[in-house]
Amino acid sequence: MPSPDEREPAASAGVLAVVGDLVEDVVVWASEPVRAATDTAARVFRARGGSAANVAALAARLVPARFIGRVGSDAAGEALMTELAAAGVDVRVQREGRTGTVVLLVDPDGERSMFPDRGASADLAHVDDRWLDGVAWLHVPAYGLELEPMRGECVRLAGVAHSAGARVSVDASSTGLLSALGVGSAIGLIRAMRADVCFANEDEAALLGLAGGGAVAASVAPVVVVKHGPLPTDVIVAGELAERVDVAPVSGIRDLTGAGDAFAAGFLAATLQGADAAAACLAGHAAAASVLTSPGAHAPTAATAPAAAEVAARHPST
């Protein structure tokens, strides 16, 4: 955690607010290929999760960060709020119902399959507009667009943020989510939020028609950032490819969960501090690399370090 002196210069950047999910992650690291209808060796971890909460927690190390969402009126919600606040996040939540849970099955190569139950998160509605006071940037993971009333509330909050002079970004989040919404509907929702920046990985960009730029990319956001894993990240400005930013190699990758959230946190924090798009991408790459050896969007801990060390031994850097 940075010292107060290290954080002080970031105070002038303004607040980064993130609206969306705060849930419990149950992360299952399969130690071998999954065996259908019988046992598969694994390690199981519980962690604070939710794409929006991940971005807020990771950004809070760099700039003032606020989380806006909804959790259940239960012990799980209380614990998640406490942990997020301990990470330095200004937590603003509604409380009612049952806190959500996401089960993540991570194969030995780090790729994950997710089984989300958003619980109370999806019922976010009627947010107090004062929760956006002092906000310079509002970030919305597209998971918040899956269900009503949260979908409409995210669009409304984007409008409130714009009216207050803040910028807005959207993360495409998931091909499964986008397909369920329908590509046309998903693009329409992103346009409705008048995003200044749209983040997508390679598969999401291909599905939405953003890859390489063009009219669709230009209509979605002035800046579209497309991540290609270990390959260079594309920065598309006004529908034209403007930058390709190399990604530094990372060894010992065990879990891709939260890498996109970490990238968004690093990119947005750097942008708020005055970085250009290329420098912001480098900050995003560094933030993403910090979570790739641990369960979920968290830096390695004493509990996960042995497993991370085993993976590094199997996949040494070249």
N, C-alpha and C positions, 0 to 999 in steps of 0.2 A: 504494500500500500504506500503511495507517495506520501512524503511528509507534508505538513501544512505549507511549508515554504515552496515546495514543488508545485502545489496546487494553486497557490495564490495568483500567479499570472493568468490562470484560466478564468478567473472570476469575471473578467471583462468580456468574455466570449458570449455571455448570455446563457440562459437555461436551455438544455436539450430535453424536451419532453417526449416520452414514448407512450403510446396508448395501445393496450392489447392484453395479452394473457400473462397471468402469474399463476403457475400450476406446479404440482409436484411431478418431477420426472422419476420414473423407475427405469433405470438404464441397465440393460442386460447385455453384457459382453460375452458373446458366444466364443468359447475357446476352440471350437472345431466347427465344421460345416453342420448346419442344423439337420438333425435326424427327425424326420416326420414320424409322429405317433409313438415316440419313445423319448428317452432322456438325451439331452445334449449338455455337455460340460460347459459351465458358465460362471461368471462372477456377476453379482447383482449389486447395484448402487442406487441410493436414493439421493436426489439433489433438487435444489430449487430450479425450476424451469419456466418455460414460456418465452417465446421469441422476444416479446417486448421487454419483459423483465431482464432477459439476458443482455439486451442492448443497453438498457439503463444501467445495470450493474457494471458492465465493462466500460461504459463511457464515464461513469462517475469517478474513475481514477484520474480522469483527464480534464473534465469540464463539469460544471454543476448539472446534475441530471435529475429528472423527475419521472416517476412512473404513474400512469393513470390507468386504473382498471377496476376489476371486481373479483372478490374472492368470497368463499362461503363464510357463514357465521359459525365456524368450527375451529377446532384446535389446529388443523392443517393450515387453514388460512392465516391464523394468528402467527404460527411459526414461520410461514413464508414471508409475511410482512416484516417480521422482526429481522429475519436474515437479510432481506433486501435493504432495509434501513441500515443495518450494520455495514453494508457495502458502500454506504455513503449516499444512497439514493433518497430523495424526498418522495415519500410514498403517499399517494392520494388514492384511496380505494373506497368503493362501496362494498358493503358486507351483507350478504343474504344468500341463503341456499347452501349449496355444497361445492367445496373447492374442487377444481378439476385435476385430473391426472393424465399424464401421457406416458405410455410404455414404449420404450425404444429398444428395439432388438438390433444390436450392432454386430456385424459379422467379423471374422478375424482380420479382414482387410480394412475395416473401419467404416464400411458403408452401412447405413442404418435404414430400418423400416420403422415407421411410427404408427402408433395406435392411440389417437387422441380422444380424450373425453374432456371437453373444456369446462363442463360443469357451469358454475356461476359466471365464468368469464364472458360467455356469449350473451349474458343478460344485461351487459353494461348499457345504461340508458340515462338520459337526463343528467349528464355530468354538469356540475357547477362550472360555468364559464370562467369563474375566478381561478380555477385550477390551472388555467393557461396564463395567468398573470406573470409577466417577466420572461415568458418563453420566447426565445429567438428562433427555435427550430422545433417542429413537431414531426416525429417519425412514426409511421404506421405500417407494421407488418401486415401483409394481406390476409394472414390468419384471422384478423379482426373483421374481414369482409365475408366470412363464411356464412354467418347466421344473423338474422334479425333478433333483437333490436340493435345489437352491436354494430352491424354493418352500416345502418343509417346514422348511428351516432358517430362513427369514425369519419364519415363523409361530412357530417355537420361540424365536428371539431376542426377538421381541416379548414372549413370555411371561416370559423371563428379565428383560427390562427392566422390565416391570410389577412383577415380584416384588421388584426392587431399588428400587422407588419412582419410576422414571422414567416419563415420558409417551411416547406413541407416536403417530406420524402416518403416513398412507399417501397417496400420490399415485396417482390413477387412471391416469395416464400416457398411455394410448393406446386409442382405440376399436378399432383392429385387434387389439390384445392382448386387450381385454375380450371382444370377439366370439369370438375363438379359444378363450378359456377357457370361454365361456358366461356370460351375465349372472348367472344364479343361482349358478354356481360362484364367479365373481369377488366377488359380494356376500358369499357365505359365507366366503371367505378374508379379506376385510376385517373382517368381524365376528369371525372367529377371532382376529385380532390385537388385538381390543378397542381399536381406534384412538380416541384422544382427538380427533383432527382428521383429516378426509379432504379432500384437495384434488381438484378436478376442473375441467376446462374445460367450456364450454357443451355440446359434443357428447358428452363423456364423461358429464356429469350427465344429459343426456337419455336416453342409452342405459341408464344404471343406474337411472333413475327417481328421481333426486335433485333435479331442477330444481324450484325453488319450495318445497321442503320436503315435509313429509308423513311418513307412517309409515315408508317405506323409508329416507329420510334420517335419521330419528330412530333407526332400528335400526342404521345403519351407523356413526355416530359422534355424540357429543354436539355437535360443531361440524363443519359441512360448509361449505367455502368454494368457491363456484362462480365461476369467472372467465369473463368475457364479452368478452375482447379489449379494445377501447377503451371499451366500455360499463361501467357500474358493476359492481363485484364484489359478489356476494351472500354474506352471512354468515348461515347457517342454524343456529339453536341449538335443540336438542331438537325438531327437525322444523319449527320456525317461522322465517320470515324475520325476522331481528333487525336487520340493517344492510344498507344499500346504499352502497358506498364508491366515490366517483367516481375515475376514472382520468385523470391529467393527460395531455394530448395529447403524442404523440411524433412528431417529424418524421424523415424520412430512414430509415424502416424498410427493412432489406434482408434480414434473416434472422430468422425466428421461432424457430429452433432454440435450445433452452435457456431460452426466456423463462419457461416454467413452472417449471423448476428454479431459476432466479434468484428468481422470486416466492416459492417455498417457502423458499429460503435467507433472504431478507429477512424474511419473515413469522415464521419460527421463531426467528431471532436476536432479533428485536424482542420476541417473546413471552417468550423466556428472560430478557430484560432487563426484563420487567415491563409491557410494552405491552398495552393491551386489543386486542380484535379489529380495531377500526377503524384504530387506529394501526399495528397489525401489517400490515394490508392496504396501507396507504400505504407502509410500508417495503418490502413485496413489490413494489408497483408501481414504486418507484424502482429496485430491484435489477433487475427485468425490463427496464426502459427502458435500463439500462446495457449490455445485450448485443444490442440489436436492430439495430445497424449493423455488426456484425462476424460472422465465420463461427463458428458454434457458440456455446457459452455462455461467451464471452470478451469482455472490453472491447476496443475498437478498438486496433490496433497500427499501427506504421509501415507494415507490409505491407498492411493492409486500409484504412487511412485514405483513400487516394486513391479507392478504390471507394466508400467510404461518402460521401465528399464529392460524388462524381458523383450518387449516389442522392439526396442532400439537395438538389442543384441541380435534379433532375427533379421532386422532391416537396417544394417549400418549405412551411414551416409557414404556417398560415392564421390 
